Amino acid sequence: MSIDLRADPVDLTAALVDIPSVSLDEAAIADVVERALREQTAGFEVLRHGNTVLARTDHGLPNRVVLAGHLDTVPIADNVPSGRATDADGAPVMFGCGTVDMKSGDAVFLHLAATVTDPVCDLTLIFYDAEEIAAEHNGLGRVERELPEWLDGDLAILGEPSGGWIEAGCQGTARLRVRTAGVRAHSARSWLGDNAIHRLAPVLGRLADYRGRQVDIDGCVYREGLSAVRVAGGVAGNVVPDAAELDVNFRFAPDRSVDEAVAHVREVFAGLDLDIEVTDSAPGALPGLTAPAAADLIASVRAHGGGGVRAKYGWTDVSRFAARGIPAVNFGPGDPNLAHKRDEHVPLRQITDVTAMLRSYLTGGH
C-alpha cells in the first residue's frame, strides 16, 4: 500500500485511518510512512527505529521545529475503515478510529513535509509507536533514550487533538496506592475484628472535601485534581477484612515537580494510619510560550482565525521535550473529548485549517 503526501490532507487522513495500527501492531503503517517520506520528500534524512519513523532537514536555518505524532491507536471498535458524514450543523466530518487521536495530525505533518518548499526553519518529524499503552513501550521514549539528538529543537509541536487551539504544556500525574490494615474476624462477631475497609472512610472523606488549585502560568490556567480511581478489599461474604487499598490519581499543575506533588498528597492524608506507595508518576510540562518560536506560532494561529491558547489538561509527550528545556505545545485537529470513542470523528474543516496555520508558520507567513 502507498499514500500520496501531496494529496489533500483530508484524503491523507482517511488513507492513514484505513491502515489498522493498534498499539504494538504498527509495522504496516510505519512501512507506508517510511516509504512515502523516502520517495516523496526532498532534503530529508530518513531513519527507521523499530516502528518509529524519523526524518529531518539540515539546511543550516536559524531555528529547528520538531513535529511529532504517534502512529498507533486504541483497539478498533468497528470503526475502520473511515467514513464520511455531516454533523448536526451540516458540516462534513470523518469517522474512524484515529481520526481524532491522532492520524489527522499525522496527515497534516506528512503533507507539510512534502509540500513546504521554502521553510524558515529546519524540520524534524517523528512518527512514533505505542503511545496509547504503558510508557515502557512508548516509541518517543525509546528515541529519547537511544537517539536523544533527534529531539533537539527550538519548539516541539505534538499533533495531539486540540480542536485547532494551542494547548500549552501539560499536567503532571502521580498515582499512589493507599493501604489500610485491620484484624480479620467472622462478620457475625465483627466486634472482634477491625474492618480495614472502614478505615478507608476518612481517606475518602478527605478526597471528597479536596479542592484543587487553579494555577495561571503564561496565561494558561491549569486545574489540579485529586481523585480515587480504584478500590479493593474483602475476603468473603462473612469475613471482616483485614486489608484494603485505594488507588489515588493526582493531576497537578506543571509548576510542581513529581516529588512536590507526591509530598502534597502525603500532606492531604497526614495523621491517618496508612501505608502509601507511589505506583506511577510523570512530570508536567511548563508552557514555554515566551520562547520566540512559540510566540511566532501563536501569532500565526491567531492571524488565521485559530482558537488561541489554553492549558492542556492531561499528560502528553510534550513533557519529554519540556524536560530537555525545549518549549512544546499540543496542536492538531479534532476534539480531544472524542478520542477513543466508538463514534470518534473529526471535522474536515479543522484538518484544512490546521494545515493552513502550520504552513503559514513554517514559511514565515504570519
ABEGO torsion letter per residue (X at the ends): XBBBAABBAAAAAAAAAABBBBBGBAAAAAAAAAAAAAAABBGBBBBBBEABBBBBBBAGBABBBBBBBBABBBBBBGAOBBBBBBBAAGBBBBBEBGAAOAAAAAAAAAAAAAABABBABBBBBBBBBGAABBAAABAAAAAAAABAAAABEABBBBABBAGGBBBBEBBBBBBBBBBBBBBBBBAABAAABBBAAAAAAAAAAAAAABBBBBBBBGGBBBBBBBBBABBBEEABAABBBABBBBBBBBBBBAABBAAAAAAAAAAAABGBBBBBBBABBBBBBBAGAABAAAAAAAAAAAAAGBAEBBBBBEBBAAAAAAAAGBBBBBBBBEBAAABGBAABBBBAAAAAAAAAAAAAAAAGAX
